[in-house]
Amino acid sequence: MPERPQALFAMTAENVPLVFPPEVLARLRQSVDIDPALVAEDFTDPRPAQVLARTEILVTGWGCPRLDPAALDAMPKLRAVLHSAGSVKSFATPELWRRGITVSSAAAANAVPVAEYTLAMILLAGKDLFAARDRLRTERAFPGWGLVPGIGNHGRRVGVIGASRIGRKVIELLRPFDLVPSLTDPYVDEAGAAALGVPLLSLDDLLRTSDIVTVHAPETSETRHLVGARELALMPDGAVLVNTARGGLVDHDALIAELRTGRLSAILDVTDPEPLPVDSPLYDLPNAFITPHLAGSQGNEAARLGLAVAEEAGRLVAGGRPAYPVDPAALEREA
């Protein structure tokens, strides 16, 4: 077997066995020489210093220290950074690309559980499950058999804000169902939307015509409070807002005011701030369903991220191109 390139984990040490359980770690070690007991949580720590000097592939994850010029100087042989999570914004610097270092991310793998969560919330919201559960819990009486008007998923209109990896995956997952999706995204043209199989609408038109609106845009200076009082007022009575992207995309003060009227409902896996203050009205409003940022990879789903990195390492070591390269020019448009 040819000599495997030196690799090193750079992430929160306790996450290594979760993202790289034994079978995934074994897959990774077929391509690289890496020690799961040696993890760089601080690039100035003397313990990984000797390995840093030999490292060709850095396997990063949540908690990776910032890869600034000083850190990269300590890794003169580095040629690839393989990130076992989504966004690299917290640690990647322009110096990586200036030095010609390949950067890859498992964001596509992390998009899967977020899209699955979103699909589940859309289907459950369409059946009015959350309000029905609360009524049953309060009244302790079964309402009896019979058709319930105003609910159901036949022909329900779903507006997707943002053709991100997750937004595209949501559109894909919606296809087998009797739902009517649409899309808004300033970076997608009519042809691009047609390729996804959805009509392209302006944000206002999407809000006006959707029973359920799901947010999958990145948070930037331009998109902060993308959904505010004016936008919420455009949504039809009984509509549901789902946010699994970033809390700051929604103006929470405006949302709380709208929810208090009872006109809309909201399902929020992300909030602003995060976590919410203990006295936030969102905890108690009956038409707000809040989950603690768990749509992304959790539990056994984390191994999917490690597997994506192991497969990427195999491609690179074999002389291939990365399947999931990070484009520095597109970072601003990513979550």
C-alpha positions, 0 to 999 in steps of 0.5 A: 500500500502506498504511504498515506498522507498525514492528516490531523483532526481540528475540531472539538475533540468530543465530537470526533467519535460522534462524527467519525464512529469506528466504521467511518474512522476506518474508512477515513484511515484507508486514505490518510494517516490520522490519529483520533486521539490527537485533535488540534483544538488550538493551533498554538498548542505544542502537543500537535505541533510536530504533526501540524508540520507534516499535515497534508490534509486537515479534517475540520469540524465544529470548533475548528480554530481560525485558519489565519496566516500564522496557523497556516504557516505551522502547516507548510505541507497542507494541501486540503481542508476537509470540513465535516460540517456545513459552513466554513465561515467561522474558521476559513480565511482568504489565505487558504485560497491564496495558498492554493489549498483545497477546501471541501465541506460536508454541507451537502450531507448536512442539508439532508436532515435539515430538509427532512425536518422541514418536510416533516414540519410542512406535512404536520403543519398542513394537518394542523397537528400542533394546534390539534395536539394542544387542544387534545391535551387541554380538553382531554376529549376526542372530537369524534370522527368527521372531516375537519375543514381547512386542513390537509396537504392536497394542493397546499402551496409551499413557498421556498425562500432561497435555493440553497443546498437545503432549499433545493433538497426541500424542493426535491423532497416535496416532489412525491407529495401533492403539494404545490411548491414555488421559489424565490431567490435573486440568484436564480433565473427562470431557467434555473427554477424550471430546472428545479421544477418550480415557478420563480416568484418575487418574494412578495408574490410568494408570500401572498400565494403560499400556505406554508413559507419555508426559509432557506436563505443565508443571513447577510447584511442584506437579508437580515430581517428579510421577513419583517412586519411588511412581509408577514402582513402579506401572508394569507390568514392561516399561513405557517412560517417555517425557519430552519436557516438563521434566526436573524432572517425573521424580525422576531418582534414583528413575528410575535406581534403577528402571532399574537393576532392568531392570524399566522403560525410559526415553526422555528428551529432557529431564533434570534437570539439563540437561545431565546431569553427565558421570558420570550413570548415565543415559548408560550404563544400557542401558534409558535412551535419552537425546537432547539436548533436540532434540524441539522445533523444530530445523533447517528446523522453526524456519521453521514458528515464523517462519511462524506469527508472519508469519501472526499479524502479517498478522491483526493488521495487517488488524484481526483477532484473534490466533489464538494469544493467550497467556492470562496466567491459564493461564501457570502451567499451561503449560510 
